[in-house]
Amino acid sequence: MEGPPPQYTAKTLDDYLEHLSKGVFQAGISWRVVDAKWPSITKAFRGFDVERVARMTDRDVDALVKDERVIRSRPKIAAVVHNANELLALERAGGFKKHLKSFPEYEDLATDLKKRFKFVGDSGVYHFLWTVKHPVPEWRDWSRAHGMNWEAKVKAAGRAKTGRKSPLGAKARSGARTAR
């Protein structure tokens, strides 16, 4: 994924479930795969109608695991159903938006969400909150604090594509040869 993901104004609990679920399905696989299958996933989860998803049974989950149009990971599909139930519980206990705003510090909120929701880790929480326009720390600061050096990964990926250790080093080496 290039650049930051798009942001949306979540107007309903269904919107929150959809954005949370996208991160669930992305865990461990390419965003391109998730984006390609997202229309089918949305249909399979009844438009992310939180009430309907929360009522999905093991039989419904088993049927989705067999559906080639979706990402067929039973743990991820079951996590979406679990997460719908958690969202409903928070909504009934005073409101999900109110719950999000009840944490003065980002890390406290992130810890709470990771405990409540399945298949949602550090990156998933950050992505979810960013996507629904909830305040998050600046990306570079957050990623460094969580031991993720994305800039180094991007550089390493560039070197892997070219087969060179460093584009600058290659230029320096070629220049050194001509100077001899």
C-alpha positions as YAML, in Angstrom:
chain: A
units: angstrom
residues:
- id: 1
  name: MET
  ca: [0.00, 0.00, 0.00]
- id: 2
  name: GLU
  ca: [1.48, 3.33, -1.01]
- id: 3
  name: GLY
  ca: [0.94, 6.37, 1.18]
- id: 4
  name: PRO
  ca: [-1.49, 6.53, 4.05]
- id: 5
  name: PRO
  ca: [-4.80, 4.68, 3.70]
- id: 6
  name: PRO
  ca: [-7.88, 6.77, 2.98]
- id: 7
  name: GLN
  ca: [-9.85, 8.10, 5.92]
- id: 8
  name: TYR
  ca: [-13.61, 7.88, 6.39]
- id: 9
  name: THR
  ca: [-16.13, 9.41, 8.72]
- id: 10
  name: ALA
  ca: [-17.78, 6.46, 10.42]
- id: 11
  name: LYS
  ca: [-21.43, 7.38, 10.81]
- id: 12
  name: THR
  ca: [-22.78, 4.08, 12.09]
- id: 13
  name: LEU
  ca: [-21.65, 1.06, 14.07]
- id: 14
  name: ASP
  ca: [-21.76, -0.83, 10.76]
- id: 15
  name: ASP
  ca: [-19.09, 1.54, 9.39]
- id: 16
  name: TYR
  ca: [-16.86, 0.84, 12.38]
- id: 17
  name: LEU
  ca: [-17.29, -2.91, 11.90]
- id: 18
  name: GLU
  ca: [-16.37, -2.68, 8.23]
- id: 19
  name: HIS
  ca: [-13.18, -0.71, 8.85]
- id: 20
  name: LEU
  ca: [-12.18, -2.92, 11.77]
- id: 21
  name: SER
  ca: [-12.81, -6.02, 9.66]
- id: 22
  name: LYS
  ca: [-10.64, -4.85, 6.79]
- id: 23
  name: GLY
  ca: [-7.67, -4.88, 9.13]
- id: 24
  name: VAL
  ca: [-8.64, -8.33, 10.40]
- id: 25
  name: PHE
  ca: [-8.56, -9.77, 6.88]
- id: 26
  name: GLN
  ca: [-5.36, -7.92, 5.99]
- id: 27
  name: ALA
  ca: [-3.39, -9.45, 8.86]
- id: 28
  name: GLY
  ca: [-0.59, -11.43, 7.24]
- id: 29
  name: ILE
  ca: [-1.64, -10.98, 3.62]
- id: 30
  name: SER
  ca: [-1.38, -8.35, 0.91]
- id: 31
  name: TRP
  ca: [-3.67, -5.34, 0.86]
- id: 32
  name: ARG
  ca: [-4.12, -6.04, -2.85]
- id: 33
  name: VAL
  ca: [-5.71, -9.41, -2.11]
- id: 34
  name: VAL
  ca: [-8.01, -7.86, 0.49]
- id: 35
  name: ASP
  ca: [-8.99, -4.99, -1.84]
- id: 36
  name: ALA
  ca: [-9.68, -7.40, -4.71]
- id: 37
  name: LYS
  ca: [-11.96, -9.56, -2.57]
- id: 38
  name: TRP
  ca: [-13.52, -6.75, -0.53]
- id: 39
  name: PRO
  ca: [-16.76, -6.41, -2.54]
- id: 40
  name: SER
  ca: [-17.42, -10.16, -2.08]
- id: 41
  name: ILE
  ca: [-16.45, -10.01, 1.58]
- id: 42
  name: THR
  ca: [-18.80, -7.08, 2.13]
- id: 43
  name: LYS
  ca: [-21.65, -9.01, 0.50]
- id: 44
  name: ALA
  ca: [-20.84, -12.16, 2.49]
- id: 45
  name: PHE
  ca: [-20.99, -10.17, 5.73]
- id: 46
  name: ARG
  ca: [-24.34, -8.64, 4.79]
- id: 47
  name: GLY
  ca: [-22.92, -5.19, 4.19]
- id: 48
  name: PHE
  ca: [-21.33, -5.33, 7.66]
- id: 49
  name: ASP
  ca: [-24.74, -4.85, 9.27]
- id: 50
  name: VAL
  ca: [-23.44, -5.29, 12.82]
- id: 51
  name: GLU
  ca: [-26.68, -6.83, 14.16]
- id: 52
  name: ARG
  ca: [-26.83, -9.41, 11.36]
- id: 53
  name: VAL
  ca: [-23.13, -10.25, 11.55]
- id: 54
  name: ALA
  ca: [-23.37, -10.69, 15.34]
- id: 55
  name: ARG
  ca: [-26.13, -13.28, 14.78]
- id: 56
  name: MET
  ca: [-24.05, -15.36, 12.37]
- id: 57
  name: THR
  ca: [-23.75, -18.97, 13.52]
- id: 58
  name: ASP
  ca: [-20.95, -21.51, 13.28]
- id: 59
  name: ARG
  ca: [-22.84, -22.92, 10.30]
- id: 60
  name: ASP
  ca: [-22.69, -19.50, 8.59]
- id: 61
  name: VAL
  ca: [-18.96, -19.27, 9.33]
- id: 62
  name: ASP
  ca: [-18.41, -22.78, 7.91]
- id: 63
  name: ALA
  ca: [-20.26, -21.78, 4.72]
- id: 64
  name: LEU
  ca: [-18.02, -18.72, 4.27]
- id: 65
  name: VAL
  ca: [-14.89, -20.81, 4.77]
- id: 66
  name: LYS
  ca: [-15.95, -22.76, 1.66]
- id: 67
  name: ASP
  ca: [-16.77, -19.64, -0.41]
- id: 68
  name: GLU
  ca: [-13.96, -18.95, -2.90]
- id: 69
  name: ARG
  ca: [-15.06, -15.33, -3.32]
- id: 70
  name: VAL
  ca: [-13.85, -14.43, 0.18]
- id: 71
  name: ILE
  ca: [-10.66, -14.87, 2.17]
- id: 72
  name: ARG
  ca: [-11.34, -18.32, 3.57]
- id: 73
  name: SER
  ca: [-9.69, -18.10, 6.95]
- id: 74
  name: ARG
  ca: [-11.97, -19.56, 9.60]
- id: 75
  name: PRO
  ca: [-10.23, -17.68, 12.45]
- id: 76
  name: LYS
  ca: [-10.58, -14.35, 10.62]
- id: 77
  name: ILE
  ca: [-14.22, -14.96, 9.67]
- id: 78
  name: ALA
  ca: [-15.03, -16.00, 13.25]
- id: 79
  name: ALA
  ca: [-13.15, -12.92, 14.52]
- id: 80
  name: VAL
  ca: [-15.43, -10.62, 12.50]
- id: 81
  name: VAL
  ca: [-18.48, -12.23, 14.14]
- id: 82
  name: HIS
  ca: [-16.87, -11.92, 17.59]
- id: 83
  name: ASN
  ca: [-15.92, -8.29, 16.92]
- id: 84
  name: ALA
  ca: [-19.50, -7.47, 15.86]
- id: 85
  name: ASN
  ca: [-20.70, -8.78, 19.21]
- id: 86
  name: GLU
  ca: [-18.07, -6.73, 21.06]
- id: 87
  name: LEU
  ca: [-19.09, -3.58, 19.18]
- id: 88
  name: LEU
  ca: [-22.73, -4.19, 20.10]
- id: 89
  name: ALA
  ca: [-21.80, -4.74, 23.76]
- id: 90
  name: LEU
  ca: [-19.89, -1.45, 23.84]
- id: 91
  name: GLU
  ca: [-22.74, 0.34, 22.06]
- id: 92
  name: ARG
  ca: [-25.24, -0.95, 24.61]
- id: 93
  name: ALA
  ca: [-22.94, -0.01, 27.50]
- id: 94
  name: GLY
  ca: [-22.92, 3.68, 26.58]
- id: 95
  name: GLY
  ca: [-21.82, 3.91, 22.97]
- id: 96
  name: PHE
  ca: [-18.80, 2.86, 20.96]
- id: 97
  name: LYS
  ca: [-17.82, 6.43, 20.00]
- id: 98
  name: LYS
  ca: [-18.02, 7.44, 23.65]
- id: 99
  name: HIS
  ca: [-15.85, 4.45, 24.55]
- id: 100
  name: LEU
  ca: [-13.20, 5.52, 22.03]
- id: 101
  name: LYS
  ca: [-13.15, 9.02, 23.48]
- id: 102
  name: SER
  ca: [-12.96, 7.80, 27.09]
- id: 103
  name: PHE
  ca: [-9.23, 7.09, 26.87]
- id: 104
  name: PRO
  ca: [-6.96, 10.11, 27.33]
- id: 105
  name: GLU
  ca: [-3.91, 8.31, 25.90]
- id: 106
  name: TYR
  ca: [-3.64, 6.49, 22.58]
- id: 107
  name: GLU
  ca: [-1.69, 3.54, 24.04]
- id: 108
  name: ASP
  ca: [-4.37, 2.91, 26.69]
- id: 109
  name: LEU
  ca: [-7.08, 2.83, 24.01]
- id: 110
  name: ALA
  ca: [-4.97, 0.58, 21.80]
- id: 111
  name: THR
  ca: [-4.41, -1.86, 24.67]
- id: 112
  name: ASP
  ca: [-8.15, -1.97, 25.37]
- id: 113
  name: LEU
  ca: [-9.07, -2.58, 21.72]
- id: 114
  name: LYS
  ca: [-6.46, -5.33, 21.31]
- id: 115
  name: LYS
  ca: [-7.94, -7.12, 24.35]
- id: 116
  name: ARG
  ca: [-11.54, -6.77, 23.18]
- id: 117
  name: PHE
  ca: [-11.25, -7.53, 19.49]
- id: 118
  name: LYS
  ca: [-9.83, -10.62, 17.82]
- id: 119
  name: PHE
  ca: [-7.19, -10.51, 15.09]
- id: 120
  name: VAL
  ca: [-6.37, -6.90, 15.92]
- id: 121
  name: GLY
  ca: [-2.78, -6.13, 16.90]
- id: 122
  name: ASP
  ca: [-0.67, -2.98, 17.13]
- id: 123
  name: SER
  ca: [-0.75, -2.16, 13.42]
- id: 124
  name: GLY
  ca: [-4.41, -3.15, 13.10]
- id: 125
  name: VAL
  ca: [-5.48, -0.81, 15.89]
- id: 126
  name: TYR
  ca: [-3.43, 2.05, 14.48]
- id: 127
  name: HIS
  ca: [-4.82, 1.50, 10.98]
- id: 128
  name: PHE
  ca: [-8.40, 1.21, 12.24]
- id: 129
  name: LEU
  ca: [-8.24, 4.38, 14.32]
- id: 130
  name: TRP
  ca: [-6.49, 6.31, 11.54]
- id: 131
  name: THR
  ca: [-9.07, 5.14, 8.99]
- id: 132
  name: VAL
  ca: [-12.03, 6.26, 11.12]
- id: 133
  name: LYS
  ca: [-10.35, 9.61, 11.85]
- id: 134
  name: HIS
  ca: [-9.70, 8.99, 15.54]
- id: 135
  name: PRO
  ca: [-6.60, 10.80, 16.84]
- id: 136
  name: VAL
  ca: [-3.43, 8.73, 16.55]
- id: 137
  name: PRO
  ca: [0.26, 9.56, 17.04]
- id: 138
  name: GLU
  ca: [2.30, 10.59, 14.03]
- id: 139
  name: TRP
  ca: [3.08, 7.46, 11.99]
- id: 140
  name: ARG
  ca: [6.89, 7.58, 12.06]
- id: 141
  name: ASP
  ca: [6.97, 8.21, 15.79]
- id: 142
  name: TRP
  ca: [4.44, 5.45, 16.45]
- id: 143
  name: SER
  ca: [6.18, 2.89, 14.24]
- id: 144
  name: ARG
  ca: [9.59, 3.57, 15.81]
- id: 145
  name: ALA
  ca: [8.08, 3.28, 19.31]
- id: 146
  name: HIS
  ca: [6.65, -0.11, 18.29]
- id: 147
  name: GLY
  ca: [9.90, -1.42, 16.87]
- id: 148
  name: MET
  ca: [8.87, -1.06, 13.24]
- id: 149
  name: ASN
  ca: [11.42, 0.63, 11.04]
- id: 150
  name: TRP
  ca: [9.33, 0.96, 7.85]
- id: 151
  name: GLU
  ca: [11.83, 3.28, 6.19]
- id: 152
  name: ALA
  ca: [14.53, 0.58, 6.45]
- id: 153
  name: LYS
  ca: [12.09, -2.02, 5.06]
- id: 154
  name: VAL
  ca: [11.32, 0.19, 2.06]
- id: 155
  name: LYS
  ca: [15.03, 0.71, 1.40]
- id: 156
  name: ALA
  ca: [15.71, -3.02, 1.79]
- id: 157
  name: ALA
  ca: [12.87, -3.84, -0.62]
- id: 158
  name: GLY
  ca: [14.38, -1.45, -3.17]
- id: 159
  name: ARG
  ca: [17.78, -3.12, -2.83]
- id: 160
  name: ALA
  ca: [16.23, -6.57, -3.19]
- id: 161
  name: LYS
  ca: [14.60, -5.57, -6.48]
- id: 162
  name: THR
  ca: [17.83, -4.22, -7.96]
- id: 163
  name: GLY
  ca: [20.10, -6.84, -6.43]
- id: 164
  name: ARG
  ca: [22.41, -4.09, -5.20]
- id: 165
  name: LYS
  ca: [23.48, -3.38, -1.67]
- id: 166
  name: SER
  ca: [23.03, 0.35, -2.11]
- id: 167
  name: PRO
  ca: [22.32, 2.46, -5.17]
- id: 168
  name: LEU
  ca: [24.70, 5.13, -3.84]
- id: 169
  name: GLY
  ca: [27.36, 2.54, -3.15]
- id: 170
  name: ALA
  ca: [27.07, 1.23, -6.71]
- id: 171
  name: LYS
  ca: [27.59, 4.71, -8.09]
- id: 172
  name: ALA
  ca: [30.53, 5.29, -5.78]
- id: 173
  name: ARG
  ca: [32.10, 1.97, -6.81]
- id: 174
  name: SER
  ca: [31.72, 2.69, -10.53]
- id: 175
  name: GLY
  ca: [33.15, 6.15, -10.04]
- id: 176
  name: ALA
  ca: [36.08, 4.72, -8.11]
- id: 177
  name: ARG
  ca: [36.87, 2.35, -10.98]
- id: 178
  name: THR
  ca: [36.99, 5.13, -13.56]
- id: 179
  name: ALA
  ca: [39.19, 7.28, -11.37]
- id: 180
  name: ARG
  ca: [41.92, 4.63, -11.26]
...
